[in-house]
Amino acid sequence: MAWLYQRPDSGRWWIGFRQNGVQILKSTGTTDKAEAERFLARTEMMLTAQRVNSLTVEVFQAISGKELPTATLKSALDEWLKEAGGATGPRTVEKYKALSDELKAYFHATDKGPLVSDVTREQLQDFLNKRRALVSASTANMARKCLAVFLRRCKANGKVRDNPMDGIRPFKATRGEKRVRRPFTVSELGAIYQHAPDDFWRYMILGGFFTGLRLGDLVCMPIGAVDFGKRQINLLTRKTQASMHIPIAAPFLKVLAKLKADRPGSKASDLFWPEQAQRYEKHGSGWLSQKFYDLLLVKAGLAGVRPHRSKGKTRSDKRRVNEVSFHCFRHSFVSFLAATGQNQQVVKALAGHSSDEINDLYTKVPGDVLTEAVSLLPNITASPAIQQTH
């Protein structure tokens, strides 16, 4: 219900109403009470139409007598993707593109309609509920997050008056979907290294454990990121853009030196693994993560063989998240550093956590302290299981 009141300072009439729990006050621009009451009546008609989900652009224009900019859902999505292509990374653009295709299919979007302003909260909730029935909570919540980004842009550009995503809550993960990652044990690390099928995976295993870097940073590392004189890796992490300066442990330095020697005349911008990096840039981490699972975790006895996915998979068919993955090297890096007695500042600095506070702490930690911390990590290549194979 809207209400009318007069400002004593100007004599103009104002309208007040609540929308999504927020009080809104709007001037009618007139001191004529009769004209203000007509304005109030139109406002109440629009609020009533909105409550019953029938406030379309046509209804708004018919009630208010004002023209609104119109845009179809399809054109708004296309503009969003075009803008994102120049402002975000390729992985983000891929997520936006996949969501855009799914929205167009769900709403049967064409150049003629529907208008983006006609999309309701109930329709978006139904869209997300159907996504949730097929995917994990985290994947469905990512779609929700991307939808909110898209509709905030629409609101900022005047394509919608309100963001229909307001009030749509994130999904809660079931117990089986919750990620419970843990560090590898020393024996597990040795077993994984023993089953490395080639130089690439030996590089990835040692790099993951001795630097704590994420999969993408290791796959796409340029040769110039390694300072062989200082025995240090210098790079900006892809996820957080944190500036990292990581001392290189002896086992990993040996691998890096061999790779560099095998690439005479290479430039600093050349990648250690260009083929794998290209695949990562094009398809993301999924393919490599699956290879790590199949080639190493399964063969090392740390995970079971995953069944093939069925096309008709439902939420009840989702597999439990395995407690070990490539990211567990990062957990292991941090855990073993702590186990060697390193203080929290050293551990956080070497892990490269992205908050300002942790970055400030990093600048206060001397380089020789970090080097000593890394040197105390166990040499997983020299485990008894490995020695017996040579």
ABEGO torsion letter per residue (X at the ends): XBBBBBBAAAGBBBBBBBBGGBBBBBBAGBABAAAAAAAAAAAAAAAAAAAAGABBAAAAAAAAGBBBBBBBAAAAAAAAAAAAAAABBAAAAAAAAAAAAAAAAAAGBBAAOBBAAABBAAAAAAAAAAAAAABBAAAAAAAAAAAAAAAAAAAAAGABABBAABGBBBBBBBAAABBBBBBBBAAAAAAAAAABABAAAAAAAAAAAAAGBBAAAAAABBAAABBAAAGBBBBBBAAAGBBBBBBBBAAAAAAAAAAAAABBGBBAABBABAAAAAAAAAAEAAAAAAAAAAAAAAAAGABBBBBBBBAABBAAABBBBBABBAAAAAAAAAAAAAAAGBBAAAAAAAAGBABAAAAAAAAABBAAAAAAAAAABBBAAABAAAAAAX
